[in-house]
Amino acid sequence: MTSPRRILVVVGTRPEAVKLAPVIRRLRRDPARFETVVCATAQHREMLDSVLNLFEIQPEVDLDLMRPAQAPNELASRSFATLDAVIVERACDWLLVQGDTTTAMCAAVAAFHRRVRVGHVEAGLRTGDLHQPFPEEMNRRVVDLVTDACFAPTPRAAAALRAEGVPPDRIHLTGNTVVDALREVAEREGPVADEELVLVTAHRRESFGAGLAAIVGAVARLAKSFPGFRFVHVVHPNPNVRAAVEGYGGSSNVELVEPLDYRALVGLMRRCRLILTDSGGIQEEAPTFGKPVLVLREKTERPEGIEAGLARLVGTDAERIFEEAVRVLTGTSDLRAAGAVNPYGDGHAAERIVAALSGDPYEPFAAALPRVAVV
């Protein structure tokens, strides 16, 4: 009898946990073929734990690497040493990482040094600018350089990998696992009603300083212009973000809330009328719920939503943010979301990833999908 393949899944942050949870759960449904070991670096401690608890995932290894105000180099140095020991001890057949975090980059390189095959969930995303987003664009390029199985979420991501010389047999077009995760959470919660609500998140390093100040100024102006709306700004714990939101002053319909667990954040996304964000993940999540997005960045590695007319790049220009938001909130914008095709996934990405790891045939994620019901 063939022994099951040992899969080491390394996760460090909340977005990684959200997008790897469907894969972990699918792998664990097939113990005859897979022995699944989850290693948490805890690059983000509390936010990671809340998602693991939500999806009922208990890590077999917890490195607990988070430190207050840690710099990327400090985290990377600890990650390389501790992850190397785990890779040697667990003697895995595959190491799986997701995305573009310091955790993903360090785990992939450590596995490469040990000649362990690497699978990269959400491979091939590119802006073409190493400084936007920083340091994520560099991280994901490094991961893809050492990856044996690139799980591309969209045709564009797959094309980017081919253009960089990745052999076609290493590229698997799967869709994005975040759609799998969102559908599960939404099904648990049941239907919700829309509210006069605008959701705001902003935390990118390249916006620290003047960029964040402009975003806050635009939102404060919107709040004054639309007193019947609630503007809920989920405040990232980074001190640069905390300093910026002091610019709201006493806006009565602006609510500053601490980082939410994933279930609560999904609830806000489902109920809101508009999302203002610089988050890559939320750009992918919003189409599942039919919500228009204004992207608070100059460049995005997720242009599919822009091209489909579901999102718009507005950068950190306060006037442009205000004007585009006004159009959405008054019903005069040409952004469309409800009932549109979701370009990021169809809810079956985890199945395709596990099939690829098994060597089983599967139908790749299609570029032209039937219309996705809002959930």
C-alpha positions in Angstrom: 0.0 0.0 0.0 1.4 3.4 -0.9 2.1 5.7 2.0 0.2 9.1 2.0 2.1 12.1 0.8 3.1 14.4 3.6 2.0 18.0 2.9 3.4 20.8 5.1 1.2 23.9 4.9 2.8 27.0 6.2 0.6 29.9 7.2 1.5 33.2 8.9 -1.2 35.9 8.5 -5.0 36.1 8.3 -5.2 36.4 4.5 -3.0 33.3 4.2 -5.2 31.4 6.6 -8.4 32.4 4.8 -7.1 31.3 1.4 -5.4 28.1 2.6 -8.2 26.9 4.9 -10.3 25.4 2.0 -7.1 23.6 0.8 -6.3 22.3 4.2 -9.8 21.1 4.8 -9.9 19.4 1.4 -6.6 17.6 2.0 -7.7 16.4 5.4 -10.8 14.8 3.8 -8.4 12.3 2.1 -6.1 10.9 4.8 -5.4 7.8 2.7 -3.6 10.0 0.2 -2.4 13.0 2.2 -0.9 13.5 5.7 -1.4 17.2 6.2 0.7 19.1 8.7 -0.1 22.7 9.4 2.7 25.0 10.6 1.7 28.5 11.9 4.5 31.1 12.0 2.1 33.5 13.6 3.5 36.5 11.7 0.1 38.0 12.8 -0.9 36.3 16.0 -4.5 37.2 17.0 -5.8 37.7 13.4 -4.3 34.4 12.3 -5.8 32.5 15.3 -9.3 33.9 14.7 -9.4 32.5 11.2 -7.9 29.1 12.2 -10.6 28.9 14.9 -13.3 29.9 12.4 -12.4 27.1 10.0 -11.7 24.6 12.9 -8.0 24.2 12.0 -5.5 23.3 14.7 -1.9 23.7 13.7 0.4 20.8 14.4 3.3 23.2 14.7 3.2 26.8 16.1 6.4 28.9 15.9 4.8 32.0 17.5 7.2 34.4 15.7 5.3 37.6 16.1 7.0 40.4 18.0 5.8 44.0 18.6 6.7 46.4 15.8 8.8 43.7 14.1 10.6 44.7 10.9 10.6 42.5 7.8 14.3 41.6 8.2 13.9 40.7 11.8 10.9 38.4 11.0 12.7 36.9 8.0 15.8 36.0 10.0 13.8 34.1 12.7 11.6 32.5 10.0 14.4 31.0 8.0 16.0 29.3 11.0 12.8 28.0 12.6 11.2 26.9 9.3 14.3 25.0 8.2 14.2 22.9 11.4 10.5 22.1 10.8 11.1 21.1 7.2 13.9 18.8 8.2 11.9 17.3 11.1 8.7 16.7 9.2 10.4 15.3 6.0 7.5 16.5 3.8 6.9 15.7 0.2 5.4 19.1 -0.6 5.4 22.4 1.1 2.4 24.7 0.4 2.4 28.5 0.8 0.0 31.2 -0.2 0.5 34.6 -1.5 3.3 37.1 -0.9 4.1 37.5 2.8 7.4 37.2 4.5 6.2 33.8 5.8 5.5 32.6 2.3 8.8 33.8 0.9 10.9 32.4 3.7 9.2 29.0 3.8 9.5 28.6 0.0 13.2 29.4 -0.1 13.9 27.2 3.0 12.1 24.3 1.2 14.1 25.0 -2.0 17.3 24.8 0.0 16.2 21.4 1.3 15.1 20.2 -2.2 11.5 19.9 -1.1 8.9 20.6 -3.7 7.0 23.9 -3.3 3.4 24.6 -4.2 2.4 28.2 -4.4 -1.3 29.1 -4.0 -2.1 32.4 -5.8 0.9 32.3 -8.0 1.6 34.8 -10.8 0.2 38.0 -9.5 2.3 41.0 -10.7 2.3 44.8 -10.8 5.6 45.0 -12.5 6.9 47.4 -9.8 9.0 46.0 -7.0 8.0 48.9 -4.7 4.2 48.6 -5.2 3.1 46.8 -3.2 6.2 46.7 -0.9 7.6 44.2 -0.1 4.9 41.8 -1.4 5.8 42.2 -5.1 9.4 41.0 -4.4 8.1 38.2 -2.1 5.8 36.6 -4.6 8.3 36.8 -7.5 10.9 35.0 -5.3 8.3 32.3 -4.3 7.4 31.7 -7.9 11.1 31.3 -8.8 11.4 28.2 -6.6 7.9 26.8 -7.0 7.3 23.4 -8.6 3.5 23.8 -8.8 2.2 27.3 -9.5 -1.5 27.5 -8.6 -2.6 30.5 -10.7 -5.9 32.1 -9.7 -6.7 33.7 -13.0 -5.8 33.4 -16.7 -3.9 36.6 -16.4 -1.7 35.2 -13.6 -1.1 32.1 -15.6 0.0 34.2 -18.6 2.4 36.2 -16.4 4.0 33.0 -15.3 4.4 31.7 -18.9 5.9 35.1 -19.9 8.5 34.6 -17.2 9.5 31.2 -18.6 7.7 29.0 -16.1 7.2 25.6 -17.9 3.5 25.0 -18.7 3.4 21.7 -16.8 4.1 23.6 -13.6 1.2 26.0 -14.1 -2.3 25.1 -12.8 -5.2 27.4 -13.4 -7.4 26.9 -10.4 -9.3 30.1 -9.5 -8.8 31.8 -6.2 -9.5 29.9 -3.0 -10.8 33.0 -1.3 -14.1 32.4 -3.2 -14.3 28.9 -1.7 -13.8 30.4 1.8 -16.3 33.2 1.3 -19.0 30.9 0.2 -18.5 28.7 3.2 -18.7 31.6 5.6 -21.8 33.1 3.9 -23.6 29.8 3.9 -23.1 29.6 7.6 -24.4 33.1 8.3 -27.4 33.0 6.0 -28.9 36.0 4.1 -28.3 39.6 5.1 -29.8 43.0 4.2 -28.0 45.9 2.6 -27.3 49.0 4.7 -26.4 52.6 4.1 -22.8 51.6 4.9 -19.3 52.3 3.4 -16.5 50.0 4.5 -13.0 51.5 4.6 -9.6 49.7 5.0 -6.2 51.2 4.3 -2.8 50.0 5.5 -0.3 49.8 2.7 3.2 50.8 3.5 3.6 52.9 0.4 0.7 55.1 1.6 2.1 55.9 5.0 2.2 59.6 5.6 0.6 61.9 3.0 -1.3 59.0 1.2 -3.2 57.9 4.4 -3.8 61.5 5.4 -5.5 62.1 2.0 -7.6 59.0 2.3 -8.8 60.0 5.8 -9.5 63.5 4.5 -11.6 62.2 1.6 -13.6 59.9 3.9 -14.2 62.7 6.4 -15.6 64.8 3.5 -17.8 62.0 2.3 -19.2 61.4 5.8 -20.1 65.1 6.0 -21.8 65.0 2.6 -23.7 61.8 3.3 -24.9 62.1 6.9 -27.3 59.2 6.4 -24.5 56.7 5.8 -22.2 55.0 8.3 -18.5 55.0 7.3 -16.8 52.1 9.1 -13.0 52.3 9.0 -11.3 49.1 10.2 -8.1 50.4 11.7 -4.9 48.4 11.1 -2.8 48.1 14.3 0.3 49.7 12.6 1.2 53.0 14.4 1.4 54.8 11.1 -2.3 53.9 10.4 -3.4 54.8 13.9 -1.8 58.2 13.7 -3.5 58.9 10.4 -7.0 58.2 11.5 -6.7 60.9 14.2 -7.5 63.2 11.2 -11.2 62.3 11.4 -11.6 64.5 14.4 -15.2 64.2 15.6 -17.0 63.0 12.5 -20.2 61.6 14.1 -21.0 59.0 11.3 -17.4 57.7 11.0 -16.8 54.6 13.2 -13.2 53.6 13.9 -13.2 49.9 14.8 -10.4 47.6 15.8 -9.3 44.8 13.4 -12.3 42.4 13.1 -12.4 38.7 13.0 -13.0 37.4 9.5 -16.7 36.5 10.1 -17.4 40.1 11.2 -15.5 41.6 8.3 -17.3 39.4 5.8 -20.6 40.6 7.4 -19.7 44.2 6.8 -18.7 43.5 3.2 -22.0 41.8 2.6 -24.1 44.6 4.0 -22.2 47.7 2.6 -23.0 49.8 -0.5 -19.3 50.6 -1.3 -15.8 49.5 -0.3 -12.8 51.8 -0.2 -9.7 49.7 0.3 -6.0 49.1 -0.6 -6.3 45.4 0.3 -5.6 43.0 -2.4 -7.8 40.3 -0.8 -10.8 42.5 -0.5 -10.5 43.4 -4.2 -11.1 39.6 -4.8 -13.7 39.2 -2.2 -16.1 42.0 -3.1 -17.3 40.6 -6.5 -18.6 37.5 -4.7 -21.0 39.8 -2.8 -21.7 42.2 -5.7 -20.0 45.2 -4.1 -18.2 48.0 -6.0 -14.7 48.8 -4.9 -12.6 51.9 -5.1 -8.9 50.8 -4.9 -6.8 53.1 -2.9 -3.6 52.3 -4.7 -1.7 53.5 -7.8 -1.2 50.0 -9.1 -2.8 46.6 -8.5 -1.7 43.1 -9.1 -5.4 42.2 -9.4 -6.5 44.1 -12.6 -9.3 41.6 -13.5 -11.8 43.5 -11.3 -10.8 46.8 -12.9 -11.2 45.3 -16.4 -14.6 43.8 -15.6 -15.9 47.2 -14.4 -16.3 46.0 -10.8 -13.5 48.2 -9.3 -11.7 51.4 -10.1 -8.1 52.5 -9.2 -8.3 55.9 -7.5 -4.9 56.0 -5.7 -4.6 58.3 -2.8 -5.8 61.4 -4.5 -8.4 62.9 -2.1 -10.4 64.7 -4.8 -10.7 61.6 -7.0 -11.6 59.4 -4.1 -14.4 61.8 -3.1 -15.7 62.2 -6.7 -15.8 58.5 -7.5 -17.4 57.6 -4.2 -20.1 60.3 -4.7 -21.0 58.7 -8.0 -21.4 55.3 -6.5 -23.4 56.5 -3.5 -25.7 58.6 -5.7 -26.2 55.8 -8.3 -24.5 57.7 -11.2 -21.3 55.6 -11.4 -20.7 53.2 -14.2 -19.2 50.7 -11.8 -21.2 47.5 -11.8 -20.9 44.6 -9.4 -24.2 43.0 -8.5 -24.9 40.0 -10.8 -21.6 40.4 -12.6 -19.2 37.5 -13.5 -16.7 37.0 -10.7 -13.3 37.0 -12.5 -11.5 35.5 -9.5 -13.1 32.1 -8.9 -16.0 29.8 -8.9 -15.7 28.2 -5.5 -13.8 25.0 -6.6 -10.2 26.2 -6.5 -9.3 23.9 -3.5 -10.6 20.9 -5.4 -8.4 21.7 -8.4 -5.3 22.3 -6.2 -5.7 18.9 -4.4 -6.3 17.2 -7.7 -3.1 18.7 -9.1 -1.1 17.5 -6.0 -2.6 14.0 -6.5 -1.8 13.9 -10.2 -5.5 13.6 -11.0 -7.2 15.2 -14.0 -9.3 18.3 -13.4 -11.1 21.0 -15.4 -9.1 24.3 -15.2 -10.9 27.5 -14.0 -12.5 29.0 -17.0 -12.1 32.6 -18.1 -15.8 32.9 -19.1 -17.9 31.8 -16.2 -21.7 31.7 -15.8 -22.9 34.6 -13.7 -22.2 34.2 -10.0 -25.1 34.6 -7.6 -24.5 37.2 -4.9 -24.2 35.4 -1.5 
